[in-house]
Amino acid sequence: MMKEKVAKDINILASFCGKRDLPELTQEALEDKYSLKQADVMVLFGGSILAGGDSDRGQNSF
């Protein structure tokens, strides 16, 4: 019973956090949705800090 509850809770979180803005990862879909020809950054996997997005690392590297 506990495994089923955990799985249900994970699925609830995933449906909230895993927003899908585009039906597919193509330039055409990006243009249709946002009128952009390209994206500077697309985050495909949550929970990770993108390289350069860690402000502490950037401040201490000079």
N, C-alpha and C positions, 0 to 999 in steps of 0.2 A: 504494500500500500504506500509506503514512503517513497519508493522509486517512482511510482505513478504521479504522486504529488509534486515531486521535484521536477519531473519531466514536464508536467503541466505548467509549473511556475516558470521554467526556462522558456517554454514556448510563448508564454504571455510576455515575458521580457523581450524575447527575440522579435515578436510582432510589433512591439512598441519601439524598440531601439533600432531595428533593422529596416528602417523606412526605405522603400524602393521608389526613387524618384523617376527612374527611367525604365521603360519596358525592356530595353536591351542596351548594352554598352556599345553604341555606334555613334558616329558623328551625326548621322541623320536624326537619331533620337535626341541627341543633345541640342541640335538646331531646332527641332520641332518643339521641344519643351522650354528651352531657355533662350532661343535665338543666338546661340553661341556656336562658333565653328570649332573651338577647342576649349578644354578646361586646363587650368594651370595645375591643379591637384585634384585627384579623385581618390577618396578614401574608400577602399573596398573592404577592409577588415577593421572593425572597431577594436578599441582597447589598447591600441599601440600608439606611441608618439612618433609622428613622422620625423625623419631626419631634418634637423633645422627647426623643428617646432618645439624643441625642448629649450626654453629660455635660459635655464640655469647653465646648460652646456654652452650656449652661445655667449653668455656673459663671462664665463670663466676661460674661454678659449683665446682671449686676447692677451 
